[in-house]
Amino acid sequence: MNSLKQWISSILITAFVINVIDILIPTGSFKKYINIVLNFIFIFIVITPILNLVSKDMNIEDQILKQFNEFQYEYNQQLMSKSSIDEEEIMSNYDDYLKQSINMKLEESGYELTDIETDEDGEKNLIIKDLKTSENSNNDTKDKIQLKEDENYKQAFNELKNAEHKNIKEDLNKIFKISIEKIKIN
């Protein structure tokens, strides 16, 4: 029910803002183009919750990323089969694209892809760095502070971290079709 209220309020606010912009724009040749863009934004805001209901397990950005990744992979496979271009160069370009796409997804959670390794059978191995813990572990110039933590705190922190790692691995598996066992998070 709360999401329905948010959806209706975002529609009303967007409609209000679009009308204000429409009033403030002077009449001219660009007004019709600006109105088209504003109407597309409004339509997107209206249909986004409906699309989210259809795809409960993945948001729109992840679906677009997944579809584009599948297209990119198929395109590279066709290129390798029909072209005289070096296969290693094609796979290197695909790995670069994959690294950028995965980093874009991981930035949301405070992680970074450090390396992609390819097995003999073409399976990708990902090595991911947790930026949140690595930023806090730099104590070269600072005095080390020892904190006494009880076991419950440590266990709760580890469980939370493991759950977060599991979610990240599952997301990468859904979007990029990389096996969960092939993803290592440091």
N, C-alpha and C positions, 0 to 999 in steps of 0.2 A: 504494500500500500504506500509506503514511503517513497519507493522508486517511482510510482505513478504520480505522486505529488511533485516530485522533482522534475519529472518529464514534462508535466503540464506547466509548471512554473518556468522551465527553460524555454518552452514554446512561447509562452506569453512574453517573457523578457526579450526573446529574440525578435518576436513580431514588433514589439515596441521599439527596439533599437533600429530595426530595419525601417520602420515608418519614420523615425526621427532622421535617420540618414537620408531617406528619400525626400524629406521636406527640406533638409539643409543643402542638398545637391542642387546647384543651379541647372536650369533647363539647358540642354545642349546635346551635342552628339554623343557624349560619353555617358549620359544619364541612363540610356537604355542598356548599355553594357554593364554598368554598375548594378542596375536592377537585376539583370540576369545572374550575376555573381551572388548577390544577396539572396535571390530566390533559391539558388542551388544550396547555399548555406542553410537556409531555412528548411528545405526539403531534407537535407542530410540530418539536421537536428531532429526532425520529425520521425524519420525512418530508422535512426540508429538504435533505439530501444527494441524496435520490432526485429531488426537483424540480430540483436543480441539474444533475443528469446529463441530465435531459430538456431543459433549456434551457441549453446550454453557453455560448452567446454572451452571456447576460444573467442577472444575479442576480435574486432574487425581488423585492427592493425596486424595481429598475428595471422589471421586468415590471408590477408593480402601478402604478407611476408612469405607465408607458406606457398601460396600460389605462384608468386614470383620466383621463389627458389626452385619449385618444380619445373617451371618454364625454363629457367636458366640451366638447370641440369640437363633437361631434354635437348635444349639448343646445343649445349656443349657436346652431348653424345652424338647428335646429328653432324655437327661440325667435324668431329673426329672421324666419323665413318665416311664422309664425303669429301673431305678436304685434304690437301697436301700439306697443311700446316702441321707443325710439330705437335704431337699429342701432349708432350710434357709442358709445352707453352700454354696449351689450352687448359690443362688441368691446373697449372700454376695460376692462371688468370681466374679460374673458377674458385680455387682455394682463397685467393685474395678477396674475391667477391663474398665468399662464404664467411671469411674472417670479419669483414666489415659488417655484414648483416648480423652475425652472431654478436659482435661487439655492440651494435646498436640495440639489440634485445637485452644484453646483459647490463648495459649502463643503467637501465631502470632500477636494477637491484643492487648496484654497487660492485659489480664484478667486471673482469676484463679477460678476454681470450688472449692467452700468451702464445699458444702454438697449436698448429694443426699438423698431426703426423698421419701419414697414410700407410696402412699395412700392405703386405704383398697382395692380398685379395681385394684391395681398394677400399677397405673400411677406414673411416676417419676416426682418429683419436684426438680428443680435445683436451687441452690443459688450460684450466681456468684459474685465475688468481682472484682471491677475495680482497678487494681494495679496502674494505672497512677494517679488516684486522691488520692488513699490512701497513696502513697509514698510522695506526696506533702502535705498531711495534718498532718504530724508529726511535731508539733511545740513545743515539750516539752522543749527543751533547747534553742530554738530560740525566739527572740522577735517577737510578732505578728505584722505584717505589714498590715495596712489597706489600701486598694487601692480603689479609687473612680472609679467605673465602671458605664458607662451609661447603660441604659436599652437595647439599641440596641445590645451592646456587650453581655450582659447576655442572651438575647433572641437568638442571633446567636449561642452562645456557647451551650445553651440548645438544640436548634434544631439540631446542629451537633452531640451532644451526644446522643440524642434520635434516630437519623438516624443510628448512629453506633450501638446502642443497638438493634435496629430493624434488622439490617443486621446480627448481631451475632445470634439473636434468629432464624431468618429464616435459616441461615446456619445449626444451631444445629437441627432444625426441619427437614431439608432435609436429613442430614446425619444420625442422630440418631433417627428420628421419635418421637421426644419429642414435645408435644404440646407447642406452643408459650406462651400460658397463664400460663403454668407450669414453666416457666423460669423467675427467678427474678434476676435482676442485681442491686447490691448495689453500 
